[in-house]
Amino acid sequence: MKHIYAVILGVIIVLFILFSLFYQKQSDGTDMPLKQVEQLMQERPDSAWKLLQHIPQVSKFDEERQAFYALLFTQAQYKNHIPVENDSLLRIAERYYQDSPDSLYKAWTYFYLAQYCRDSGEKEKALSYFQLADRASRNISNDRLRFLLNLHWGSFLIDETDTEDGIGKYRVAKEHVIRLKDTLALVNLYDNWGWGYLLNGKYEQADSMLNLGLKLSLMIENRYYDAYLLNHLSLAARLRGEYFLALRLLDRSIGIFQQDSTELYPLWINKGEIYLNMAQYDSARFYFEKDPRYTTLYEKAGHHRLWGMYEEKMKNYAGALEHSKRYAALLDSIHEEELSFKLTELQRKYDYSLVQSENKLLKVKRQRLYVVLFSICTVVMIVGMVSFFTHREEKRIMSEQIRSKDDLMKQIRLQLQKETIALQSAREEMVSRELNLATELSEREKVIKEYLSNEQSMRKEVLRHSEVIKKMEVLNEMSQRDKNRNSDSIMLSADELANLVEVVNLCYHHFAERLWKQFPALTETDIHLCCLIKIGISNAEILYLLNTNKAALKKRKNRMKHEKMGMGENDSFDGFILNF
């Protein structure tokens, strides 16, 4: 009996250990994905976002991991430009980190809460969270956090007409971004800095900052930053009354975007307002009508504001009054919508607090359920062990079953050996087939090489009998004096040029047709020049065959290269034609 009790006690201890390991595995299994997400967040925020969406059973995390997950999820939303519709996840992180010592995660939590409150119109809370984030990050050497914090804090203060403090935050942000050596972030800082000066009527300072950003943006492959900076410089010029400069800057900005890009809409409006200020009303109307946005209340209000200004300039006071009335009505609607949104947000927060309370109760109930289940399992195991020692006869039966299973395993092992032998023979047959296939491929390669050699010989034979090659042979035999004296007779005739195109198409797989199809701006004479280069005629010989001079030939090649074929300055025109 003592032996039985010792076994039962051992089983209970084993169950307790397994139960503890289950909880530890459940918590530790989720730590690695969250660390991977944190490492990916800066370089690959889209991949981090996908990983976060596929992490299962977040509700079973402990408080620390729930807070960490909530912070990473919100960070991924902001980095992927996904609207943050509520602050429920951020509140989870805030509750965990608010009583902890200052840390990087605590500072990030306050920073994103400031972002959310700013976007939601809760300005006092936003300012408070910016200050909390600043205090939490003072003893942390993280330039990325300090840069983003001061950048957004400065923009917030400038929007609230606190220009001096906002500019001070920009200066602090600049110190950190220089240490980061992030050119793109520095361009973004200069753009915001210039925009802040622009909003407060400091046009010279705005020009200085925006031009600094424009110089740096030339080092970045993405040209859209140039477009935004040029648009802001155009706004500054317009506000100073330098309308022609504003138009030039704006045209450069427009030229960067595709013609159907939605990014052009605010640029059209800016251009329309410039023409309106210049009293060129037809042009202003033309550009106002290019903006089709008329869906949101803000877009409708902007539409009526612009047309009210236009009608007033045109002395159509009745129309201007009508647009002004509609603009005022839309402003009232926007105000009512914002109030409705705030009420909805308050209701949502109240509902969320109720849900949190219910979740706490469910968590307590779940813990109690685990205890009950553990107790039941323990009782069941005790009863099972007692039954096992009470019915020893079952051991004999189990031994017989094991012996029969051993016999069955022997049969299976023999069958497996037979199948292994069959598999080995099949593998040998497959190797033989692969060798045959390699031999066949080798023979095909020889046929292909022979075909290419024949093709090259045929091409040389066809070119040798062409009119151009014959004339080249005559040209090579002539002296320089005879070449200059008989330049008219040396020049290729229209028939000879047509024959040249036919021969080149025949020898080089429809070269002229392919070239014309890819670059339809090329003229027939351009094609003739390309055909001469293709068959290896030198520039000196081309001068006589086309009866031109070096300067004209060089100018013609440059025009074809840049204007008609869109090639870069460092690209070789002749090399491109020879390899086309």
C-alpha positions in Angstrom: 0.0 0.0 0.0 2.9 2.4 0.7 4.2 1.8 -2.8 0.8 2.7 -4.2 0.6 5.9 -2.3 4.1 6.9 -3.4 3.1 6.4 -7.0 -0.1 8.4 -6.6 1.9 11.3 -5.0 4.4 11.2 -7.8 1.6 11.4 -10.4 0.2 14.5 -8.6 3.6 16.2 -8.6 4.1 15.4 -12.4 0.7 16.8 -13.2 1.5 20.0 -11.3 4.8 20.4 -13.2 3.1 19.8 -16.5 0.4 22.4 -15.6 3.1 25.0 -14.8 5.0 24.2 -18.0 1.8 24.7 -20.0 1.4 28.2 -18.7 5.1 29.0 -19.2 5.0 27.7 -22.8 1.8 29.6 -23.5 3.5 32.9 -22.4 7.0 32.3 -23.8 5.7 31.2 -27.2 4.5 34.7 -28.0 7.6 36.6 -26.9 9.7 35.8 -29.9 7.2 37.1 -32.6 6.8 40.4 -30.7 10.6 40.9 -30.6 10.7 40.1 -34.4 8.0 42.7 -35.0 10.0 45.3 -33.0 13.2 44.6 -35.1 11.2 44.9 -38.4 9.2 48.0 -37.5 11.8 50.6 -38.6 12.9 49.1 -41.9 9.8 47.0 -42.9 6.7 48.4 -41.2 4.4 46.6 -43.7 5.9 43.2 -42.7 5.6 44.1 -39.0 1.9 44.9 -39.6 1.3 41.5 -41.2 3.1 39.7 -38.4 1.0 41.5 -35.8 -2.2 40.6 -37.5 -1.3 36.8 -37.4 -0.4 36.6 -33.8 -3.0 34.3 -32.2 -4.7 34.5 -28.8 -3.6 37.9 -27.8 -6.2 38.0 -24.9 -4.2 35.2 -23.2 -1.0 37.3 -22.9 0.1 38.5 -19.5 -0.2 42.2 -18.8 3.4 43.0 -20.0 3.0 41.3 -23.4 -0.5 42.8 -23.9 0.9 46.3 -23.3 3.9 45.5 -25.7 1.5 44.1 -28.3 -0.8 47.2 -28.0 2.1 49.6 -28.5 3.5 47.7 -31.5 0.1 47.4 -33.1 -0.5 51.2 -32.9 3.0 52.0 -34.0 2.5 49.8 -37.1 -0.8 51.6 -37.9 0.9 55.0 -37.9 3.9 53.8 -39.9 1.7 52.2 -42.5 -0.6 55.3 -42.6 -3.6 53.3 -41.3 -6.2 55.5 -39.4 -6.2 54.8 -35.7 -9.9 54.8 -35.0 -9.8 54.5 -31.2 -7.3 54.5 -28.4 -8.4 51.2 -26.7 -5.0 49.5 -27.4 -3.0 52.6 -26.3 -4.9 52.7 -23.0 -3.8 49.1 -22.3 -0.2 50.2 -22.8 -0.7 53.3 -20.8 -2.1 51.4 -17.8 0.9 49.1 -17.7 3.6 51.7 -18.3 2.3 54.7 -16.4 3.5 53.4 -13.0 6.7 51.9 -14.2 10.1 53.7 -14.3 10.9 55.8 -17.4 11.6 53.6 -20.4 11.6 53.6 -24.2 8.3 51.8 -24.4 6.7 54.2 -21.9 7.9 57.2 -24.0 6.6 55.7 -27.2 3.2 55.0 -25.6 2.8 58.7 -24.5 4.0 59.9 -28.0 1.4 57.9 -29.8 -1.3 58.9 -27.3 -0.3 62.6 -28.1 -0.7 61.8 -31.8 -4.1 60.2 -31.3 -5.4 63.1 -29.1 -4.1 65.6 -31.7 -5.9 63.8 -34.5 -9.0 63.6 -32.4 -9.1 67.3 -31.7 -8.3 66.9 -27.9 -5.6 69.5 -27.9 -5.1 69.9 -24.2 -4.6 66.2 -23.8 -2.3 66.1 -26.8 -0.1 68.8 -25.2 -0.1 66.9 -21.9 1.0 63.6 -23.5 3.7 65.4 -25.5 5.1 66.7 -22.2 4.9 63.2 -20.6 6.7 61.6 -23.5 9.4 64.3 -23.3 9.9 63.6 -19.5 9.9 59.8 -20.1 12.5 60.0 -22.8 15.0 62.5 -21.3 17.4 59.8 -20.0 17.0 57.6 -23.1 19.6 57.8 -25.9 17.2 57.1 -28.8 17.6 59.7 -31.5 14.7 58.3 -33.6 12.2 58.8 -30.8 13.5 62.2 -29.8 13.4 63.4 -33.5 9.8 62.2 -34.1 8.7 63.6 -30.7 10.1 67.1 -31.3 9.0 67.1 -35.0 5.3 66.4 -34.2 5.3 68.5 -31.0 6.7 71.4 -33.0 4.0 71.0 -35.7 1.3 70.8 -33.0 2.6 74.0 -31.3 2.7 75.9 -34.7 -0.8 74.8 -35.5 -1.8 76.3 -32.2 -0.1 79.6 -33.1 2.8 79.0 -30.6 5.3 79.7 -33.3 8.4 80.3 -31.2 8.1 77.2 -29.1 7.3 75.2 -32.2 10.5 76.4 -34.0 12.4 75.6 -30.8 11.2 72.0 -31.0 12.2 71.8 -34.7 15.8 72.9 -33.7 16.0 70.1 -31.2 14.6 67.6 -33.8 17.3 68.8 -36.2 20.1 67.9 -33.7 18.8 64.3 -33.4 18.1 63.8 -37.1 21.7 64.9 -38.0 23.0 62.2 -35.7 20.7 59.7 -37.4 22.1 60.6 -40.8 18.6 60.2 -42.3 18.4 62.5 -45.3 14.7 61.7 -45.9 13.8 62.6 -42.3 15.8 65.8 -42.6 14.0 66.8 -45.8 10.7 66.2 -44.0 11.8 68.4 -41.1 12.8 71.3 -43.4 9.5 71.0 -45.2 7.5 71.2 -41.9 9.8 74.0 -40.7 9.3 76.0 -43.8 5.5 75.4 -43.7 5.4 76.6 -40.1 7.1 79.9 -41.1 4.7 80.1 -44.1 1.6 79.8 -41.9 2.9 82.7 -39.7 3.7 85.1 -42.6 7.5 84.7 -42.3 8.1 84.2 -46.0 11.8 84.8 -46.2 12.5 82.2 -43.4 10.1 79.9 -45.1 11.9 80.2 -48.4 15.2 79.5 -46.7 14.0 76.3 -45.0 12.2 75.0 -48.1 15.2 75.6 -50.3 17.4 73.7 -47.9 14.9 70.8 -48.1 14.9 71.0 -51.9 18.7 70.8 -52.1 18.7 67.7 -49.9 15.8 66.1 -51.7 17.9 65.9 -54.9 19.9 63.2 -53.1 16.8 61.1 -52.8 15.5 58.9 -55.6 11.8 59.7 -54.8 11.1 62.9 -56.7 7.7 63.5 -55.0 9.4 65.3 -52.2 10.7 67.8 -54.7 7.1 68.4 -55.8 5.8 69.1 -52.3 8.7 71.5 -51.5 8.2 73.3 -54.9 4.5 73.6 -54.2 5.2 75.2 -50.7 7.8 77.5 -52.3 5.1 78.5 -54.8 2.6 79.3 -52.0 5.2 81.5 -50.3 5.9 83.4 -53.6 2.1 83.8 -54.2 1.6 85.2 -50.7 4.5 87.7 -51.3 2.8 88.7 -54.6 5.5 87.3 -56.8 3.0 85.6 -59.1 5.3 84.8 -62.0 7.8 83.1 -59.8 5.0 81.2 -58.1 3.8 79.9 -61.5 7.3 78.8 -62.5 7.7 76.9 -59.2 4.3 75.4 -59.5 4.8 74.2 -63.1 8.0 72.4 -61.9 6.0 70.7 -59.2 3.2 69.7 -61.6 5.7 68.3 -64.0 6.8 65.7 -61.5 3.4 64.0 -61.1 1.5 61.9 -63.6 -1.3 63.7 -65.4 -4.0 61.6 -63.7 -2.5 61.8 -60.2 -4.8 62.9 -57.4 -1.8 64.7 -55.9 -2.4 67.4 -58.6 -5.7 68.6 -57.2 -4.3 71.0 -54.6 -1.7 72.2 -57.1 -4.5 73.1 -59.6 -6.3 75.0 -56.8 -3.0 76.9 -56.0 -2.5 77.7 -59.7 -6.1 78.9 -60.0 -5.7 81.3 -57.0 -2.5 82.7 -58.5 -4.3 83.5 -61.8 -7.2 84.9 -59.7 -4.8 87.3 -58.0 -3.3 88.2 -61.4 -6.9 89.0 -62.6 -6.6 86.3 -65.3 -10.1 85.0 -64.5 -10.5 82.6 -67.5 -7.3 80.8 -66.5 -8.4 80.8 -62.8 -11.8 79.3 -63.7 -10.1 76.6 -65.9 -7.9 75.4 -63.0 -10.6 75.6 -60.4 -12.7 73.3 -62.7 -9.9 70.7 -62.9 -10.4 69.8 -59.2 -13.2 67.2 -59.1 -13.2 66.6 -55.4 -16.7 67.2 -54.0 -17.5 64.3 -51.6 -16.6 65.4 -48.0 -17.9 68.4 -46.2 -14.4 69.9 -46.1 -14.1 69.6 -49.9 -17.5 71.1 -50.5 -16.7 74.0 -48.2 -13.4 74.6 -50.0 -15.2 74.4 -53.3 -17.8 77.1 -52.4 -15.1 79.4 -50.8 -13.0 79.4 -54.0 -16.0 80.0 -56.3 -17.3 82.7 -54.0 -13.9 84.5 -54.4 -14.1 84.0 -58.2 -17.7 85.3 -58.5 -16.8 88.4 -56.3 -13.8 89.2 -58.6 -16.1 88.8 -61.6 -18.5 91.3 -59.9 -21.3 88.6 -59.8 -22.2 89.5 -56.3 -25.4 87.4 -56.3 -23.4 84.3 -57.2 -20.7 85.2 -54.6 -23.4 85.7 -51.9 -24.9 82.3 -52.8 -21.5 80.5 -52.5 -20.8 82.4 -49.2 -24.1 81.2 -47.8 -23.4 77.6 -48.7 -19.9 77.9 -47.3 -21.3 79.2 -44.0 -23.9 76.4 -43.9 -21.2 73.8 -44.6 -19.0 75.2 -41.7 -22.0 74.7 -39.4 -22.4 71.1 -40.7 -18.7 70.5 -40.0 -19.1 71.8 -36.5 -22.1 69.7 -35.8 -20.3 66.6 -37.2 -17.3 67.2 -34.9 -19.6 67.5 -31.9 -21.4 64.3 -33.0 -18.0 62.6 -33.3 -16.9 63.7 -29.8 -20.2 62.3 -28.3 -19.7 59.0 -30.2 -16.1 58.9 -28.9 -17.3 59.4 -25.3 -19.9 56.7 -25.7 -17.3 54.4 -27.1 -14.9 55.0 -24.2 -17.8 54.3 -21.7 -18.6 51.1 -23.5 -15.0 50.1 -23.6 -14.7 50.6 -19.8 -17.7 48.3 -19.3 -16.0 45.7 -21.6 -12.8 46.0 -19.6 -14.7 45.3 -16.4 -16.4 42.3 -17.9 -13.0 41.0 -19.2 -11.6 41.2 -15.7 -14.5 39.1 -14.4 -14.1 36.6 -17.2 -10.4 36.3 -16.4 -11.1 35.5 -12.8 -13.7 33.0 -13.8 -11.3 31.4 -16.3 -8.7 31.1 -13.6 -11.2 29.4 -11.3 -12.2 27.1 -14.1 -8.5 26.1 -14.6 -8.2 25.2 -10.9 -11.4 23.1 -11.0 -10.2 21.3 -14.2 -6.8 20.6 -12.6 -8.5 19.2 -9.5 -10.7 17.0 -11.7 -7.8 15.7 -13.6 -5.9 14.9 -10.4 -8.9 12.9 -9.0 -9.3 11.1 -12.3 -5.6 10.1 -12.3 -5.8 8.9 -8.7 -8.8 6.7 -9.5 -7.1 5.4 -12.6 -3.9 4.4 -10.7 -5.9 2.7 -8.0 -7.8 0.8 -10.6 -4.6 -0.2 -12.4 -3.0 -1.6 -9.2 -6.4 -3.3 -8.3 -6.7 -5.2 -11.6 -3.3 -6.6 -12.3 -4.8 -9.0 -14.7 -4.8 -6.2 -17.2 -1.0 -6.3 -17.3 -1.0 -9.8 -18.7 -3.4 -8.8 -21.4 -1.4 -5.8 -22.3 1.8 -7.9 -22.5 0.1 -10.2 -25.0 -1.0 -7.2 -27.0 2.5 -5.8 -27.0 3.9 -9.2 -28.3 1.3 -9.2 -31.0 2.2 -5.6 -31.9 5.9 -6.6 -32.0 5.1 -9.4 -34.5 3.2 -6.9 -36.6 6.1 -4.4 -36.5 8.4 -7.2 -37.8 6.1 -7.7 -40.7 5.9 -4.0 -41.4 9.7 -3.8 -41.2 10.1 -6.6 -43.8 7.6 -4.9 -46.0 9.4 -1.6 -45.6 12.7 -3.2 -46.7 11.1 -4.5 -49.8 9.7 -1.1 -50.6 13.1 0.5 -50.0 14.7 -1.9 -52.5 12.0 -1.0 -55.0 12.6 2.7 -54.3 16.4 2.3 -54.9 15.8 0.7 -58.3 13.4 3.5 -59.2 16.0 6.0 -58.2 18.7 4.3 -60.3 16.3 4.4 -63.3 15.7 8.1 -62.7 19.4 8.8 -62.7 19.7 6.9 -66.0 16.9 9.1 -67.4 18.6 12.2 -66.2 21.9 11.2 -67.9 20.0 10.6 -71.2 18.3 13.9 -70.8 21.6 15.6 -70.2 23.0 14.0 -73.4 20.0 15.1 -75.4 20.4 18.7 -74.1 24.1 18.7 -75.1 23.2 17.6 -78.6 20.5 20.4 -78.8 23.1 23.0 -77.7 25.4 21.9 -80.5 22.6 22.2 -83.0 21.8 25.7 -81.7 25.5 26.8 -81.9 25.6 25.4 -85.5 22.5 27.3 -86.3 23.9 30.6 -84.9 27.1 30.1 -86.8 25.2 29.6 -90.0 23.0 32.6 -89.3 26.2 34.7 -88.8 27.6 33.5 -92.1 24.4 34.2 -93.9 24.2 37.7 -92.4 27.8 38.5 -93.6 27.0 37.2 -97.1 23.8 39.3 -97.3 25.5 42.4 -96.1 28.5 41.8 -98.5 26.1 42.0 -101.5 24.2 45.1 -100.2 24.5 48.4 -102.0 25.8 50.2 -98.9 28.7 47.7 -98.4 29.6 48.0 -102.1 29.7 51.7 -101.8 31.7 51.4 -98.6 34.3 49.4 -100.6 34.5 52.1 -103.3 34.8 54.7 -100.6 37.7 53.0 -98.8 39.6 52.8 -102.1 39.2 56.5 -102.8 41.7 59.1 -101.6 40.6 61.9 -99.2 40.7 64.4 -102.1 38.5 62.2 -104.3 36.1 61.8 -101.4 35.7 65.5 -101.0 35.4 66.1 -104.7 32.8 63.4 -105.3 30.8 63.8 -102.1 27.5 64.0 -104.0 28.1 60.7 -105.8 29.2 59.0 -102.6 26.0 60.0 -100.7 23.5 57.2 -100.4 20.4 57.6 -102.6 16.8 57.1 -101.4 16.7 53.6 -103.1 20.0 52.7 -101.5 18.7 53.8 -98.0 15.5 51.8 -98.5 17.6 48.8 -99.5 19.7 49.3 -96.4 16.6 49.2 -94.2 15.4 46.0 -95.9 18.8 44.3 -95.5 19.1 45.3 -91.8 15.6 44.0 -91.1 16.5 40.8 -92.8 19.8 40.3 -91.0 18.9 41.6 -87.5 15.4 40.3 -86.9 13.4 43.2 -88.1 15.7 45.7 -86.3 14.2 48.9 -87.9 10.6 47.8 -87.3 11.3 47.0 -83.7 13.2 50.2 -83.2 10.4 52.3 -84.7 7.8 50.5 -82.7 9.6 51.2 -79.4 10.5 54.8 -80.3 7.7 56.1 -82.6 9.1 59.7 -82.5 12.0 58.6 -84.7 11.9 59.8 -88.3 12.7 57.8 -91.4 16.1 59.5 -91.7 16.8 58.7 -88.0 16.1 55.0 -88.8 18.6 55.2 -91.7 21.3 56.6 -89.3 20.6 53.8 -86.8 20.8 51.1 -89.5 24.3 52.4 -90.6 25.5 52.2 -87.0 24.0 48.7 -86.6 26.0 47.3 -89.5 29.2 48.8 -88.0 29.7 51.9 -90.3 32.0 54.4 -88.5 31.2 58.0 -87.9 33.8 59.2 -90.5 32.2 57.0 -93.1 28.7 58.1 -92.2 29.6 61.7 -92.8 30.2 60.9 -96.5 27.3 58.5 -96.9 24.8 61.0 -95.5 26.7 64.1 -96.8 26.8 65.8 -93.4 29.5 67.2 -91.1 30.7 66.2 -87.6 28.8 68.9 -85.7 25.5 68.2 -87.4 25.9 64.4 -86.9 26.7 64.8 -83.2 23.8 67.2 -82.7 21.5 64.8 -84.5 22.6 61.9 -82.3 22.1 63.9 -79.1 18.6 65.0 -80.2 17.6 61.4 -80.9 19.2 60.2 -77.7 17.6 62.6 -75.3 14.4 63.9 -77.0 13.2 60.9 -79.0 14.6 57.9 -77.1 14.7 59.3 -73.5 18.2 58.1 -72.8 20.4 59.4 -69.9 23.5 61.6 -70.3 25.8 58.7 -69.4 24.2 56.2 -71.8 26.0 55.3 -75.0 23.9 55.9 -78.0 26.0 53.8 -80.4 26.3 51.0 -77.8 22.5 50.9 -77.4 21.9 50.6 -81.2 24.5 47.9 -81.6 22.9 45.8 -78.7 19.3 46.5 -79.6 
